[in-house]
C-alpha cells in the first residue's frame, strides 16, 4: 500500500512520517485491498484554536471505494490517532456492510419526511427574500462536471461555493453506504425510485432520515396522472 504524506502550511518531520508508517498496519488489517492512503497534516495559526491547531486528514483508496476521516488536536500525533480511530471504524462498517449484502441485507429504516407544498403566501415571502439577497444570481454561471466556483455575495462576507457533481441515481440504502464511507452527516443524491433530488442524514445512534425535494407543479402532475 502506497502512503503519501503532505503538509499544508507546515513542514513534515521525519518523526511524524515514521509514526504514520508504523500505524498504517491498522488499515491493511481491515482493508487488505487498500492500494493507497493519503495523509494531509495542516496547522491552524489562530492562537485561539491552540488546542486543535494540528489537523490530520486521512483518505484510503481501495479500488473504487474511497473512505475519509479527519481529526484535530494539540499535536500531530494525537490528531493522527483520533483520525485513525475514525477511519478504522468506517473501514469496519464498509467491510461488514459488504458481508451483510451477501447475506440478503435488509436496508436500514429511515424517517422519510412528507413533502408539503408551500402556500402562495409562503412562496411570495420566499421569492421576495431570494430577490433581496440574490445568492443564486452570484453563482448563476454554467459549470461543467467536476468544476466549481466561489463568489462573494454583494458587499457581505458571505462566500458561496458551487460545484457540479455527476452521479448515477441510487437507492436510499446505497446513499447511506456512501455517506458512511466519506464520514459526513449527510449525503445528497438522486433517488432512483422517484428520480427526485434527495438527502439522507444522520440523526442519532443508528437512526437516519431522508428528505426528498419536488416542485408543486410536479406534485400536481403526479396527482392528475393518478386520477386519469
C-alpha positions in Angstrom: 0.0 0.0 0.0 1.3 3.4 -1.0 1.5 6.0 1.8 1.5 9.7 0.6 2.1 12.3 3.3 1.8 16.0 2.6 1.7 19.2 4.7 -0.3 22.4 4.4 1.4 25.4 6.0 3.7 23.1 7.8 6.8 21.0 7.1 6.5 17.3 7.7 9.0 16.0 10.2 10.6 12.6 9.8 9.3 11.5 13.2 5.8 12.0 12.0 6.4 10.1 8.8 7.8 7.2 10.8 4.8 7.2 13.2 2.4 7.2 10.2 4.1 4.3 8.5 4.1 2.3 11.8 0.4 2.8 12.3 -0.8 2.0 8.8 -0.9 -1.7 9.6 -4.3 -0.9 11.3 -5.6 0.0 7.9 -4.3 -3.0 6.0 -5.5 -5.4 8.7 -9.1 -4.3 8.0 -8.8 -3.4 4.3 -6.1 -5.6 2.8 -7.2 -4.4 -0.7 -6.3 -0.8 0.1 -4.0 0.5 -2.6 -3.2 4.0 -1.3 -3.6 6.1 1.8 -3.2 9.9 1.7 -2.3 11.7 4.9 -2.6 15.5 5.0 -1.2 17.4 8.0 -2.3 21.1 8.4 -1.6 23.7 11.0 -4.1 26.3 12.3 -2.3 29.6 13.0 -5.1 31.1 15.1 -3.9 31.2 18.7 -7.5 30.9 19.9 -7.6 27.4 18.4 -4.4 26.3 20.0 -6.0 23.1 21.4 -6.9 22.0 17.9 -4.1 23.6 16.0 -3.0 20.4 14.3 -5.3 18.7 11.8 -4.9 15.3 10.1 -6.9 14.2 7.1 -6.8 10.5 6.0 -8.1 9.2 2.7 -8.0 5.5 1.9 -8.4 4.3 -1.7 -9.4 0.7 -2.2 -10.5 0.0 -5.8 -13.5 2.3 -6.5 -14.1 2.8 -2.8 -12.8 6.0 -1.1 -13.1 6.3 2.7 -12.1 9.5 4.6 -11.6 10.6 8.2 -10.2 13.7 9.9 -9.4 15.0 13.4 -7.8 17.9 15.2 -5.8 18.0 18.4 -3.0 19.8 20.2 -0.2 17.9 18.4 0.1 16.0 15.2 0.5 12.5 16.8 -2.7 12.7 18.9 -4.6 14.2 15.9 -3.4 11.2 13.8 -4.6 8.7 16.5 -8.0 10.3 16.6 -8.3 10.4 12.8 -7.1 6.8 12.6 -9.7 5.6 15.1 -12.5 7.2 13.0 -11.0 5.7 9.8 -10.8 2.2 11.1 -14.4 2.4 12.4 -15.6 3.4 8.9 -13.4 0.7 7.3 -15.1 -1.9 9.6 -18.5 -0.6 8.7 -17.8 -0.8 5.0 -16.4 -4.4 5.4 -19.3 -5.6 7.5 -21.8 -3.9 5.1 -20.3 -5.9 2.2 -20.7 -9.1 4.2 -24.3 -8.1 5.0 -25.2 -7.5 1.4 -24.0 -11.0 0.5 -26.5 -12.3 3.2 -29.5 -10.6 1.7 -29.0 -7.5 3.8 -32.2 -5.6 4.7 -31.9 -1.8 4.3 -31.9 0.4 7.4 -35.3 2.0 8.0 -35.2 5.8 7.6 -37.6 8.5 8.5 -39.0 9.9 5.2 -40.2 13.4 5.7 -43.5 14.1 3.9 -43.4 16.9 1.3 -45.9 19.7 2.0 -46.2 22.2 -0.9 -45.8 25.8 0.3 -48.8 28.1 0.2 -49.0 31.0 -2.2 -48.2 33.4 0.6 -45.1 31.4 1.7 -44.0 31.3 -2.0 -44.3 35.1 -2.2 -42.2 35.6 1.0 -39.5 33.1 -0.1 -39.4 34.7 -3.5 -39.0 38.2 -2.0 -36.2 37.0 0.3 -34.4 35.4 -2.6 -34.6 38.6 -4.7 -33.3 40.7 -1.8 -30.2 38.5 -1.1 -29.7 37.2 -4.7 -27.2 34.5 -3.8 -28.4 32.5 -6.8 -27.5 35.3 -9.1 -24.0 35.2 -7.8 -23.4 31.6 -8.9 -25.6 31.6 -12.0 -22.7 30.7 -14.4 -22.8 27.3 -16.1 -20.4 24.7 -14.7 -19.0 21.5 -16.3 -18.8 18.2 -14.4 -16.3 18.5 -11.5 -16.0 22.2 -12.0 -16.5 24.6 -9.0 -16.7 28.3 -8.4 -16.5 30.5 -5.3 -18.0 34.0 -5.2 -18.7 36.7 -2.7 -22.4 37.8 -2.3 -22.5 41.6 -2.8 -20.7 43.5 -0.1 -21.4 40.8 2.5 -18.7 38.5 4.0 -20.7 35.5 2.6 -18.9 33.2 0.2 -20.8 30.7 -1.8 -19.0 27.7 -3.3 -20.9 25.9 -6.1 -19.8 22.6 -7.7 -21.4 20.3 -10.3 -21.1 16.6 -9.3 -22.3 14.0 -11.8 -23.6 10.7 -10.2 -25.9 7.9 -11.2 -29.2 7.7 -9.4 -29.1 5.4 -6.4 -31.3 3.8 -3.7 -31.6 5.2 -0.2 -29.6 2.2 1.1 -26.7 2.9 -1.3 -26.8 6.6 -0.3 -26.4 5.7 3.3 -23.5 3.5 2.4 -21.8 6.3 0.6 -22.4 8.7 3.5 -20.8 6.3 5.9 -17.7 5.9 3.7 -17.0 9.6 3.4 -17.8 10.3 7.0 -20.3 13.1 6.5 -23.5 13.7 8.4 -25.5 14.0 5.2 -25.3 12.9 1.6 -27.0 14.4 -1.5 -28.2 12.1 -4.2 -30.9 11.4 -6.8 -33.3 8.7 -5.6 -33.6 6.1 -8.4 -37.0 5.1 -7.3 -38.5 8.6 -7.5 -35.9 10.5 -9.5 -36.1 13.3 -7.0 -33.1 15.2 -5.5 -32.8 13.8 -2.0 -30.7 14.0 1.1 -30.0 11.3 3.7 -28.7 12.4 7.0 -27.6 11.0 10.4 -30.0 11.7 13.3 -28.6 9.8 16.3 -27.2 6.4 17.0 -28.1 4.2 14.1 -31.1 6.3 13.1 -31.2 8.1 9.8 -33.6 10.4 7.9 -34.2 11.3 4.3 -35.6 14.4 2.6 -36.9 14.5 -1.0 -37.4 17.7 -2.9 -40.0 18.3 -5.6 -42.0 21.2 -7.0 -45.7 21.9 -6.6 -46.1 21.6 -10.4 -44.6 18.1 -10.4 -46.8 17.1 -7.4 -49.9 18.3 -9.2 -49.0 16.5 -12.4 -48.4 13.3 -10.4 -51.8 13.6 -8.7 -53.5 14.3 -12.1 -51.8 11.2 -13.6 -53.2 9.1 -10.8 -56.7 10.3 -11.3 -56.5 9.8 -15.1 
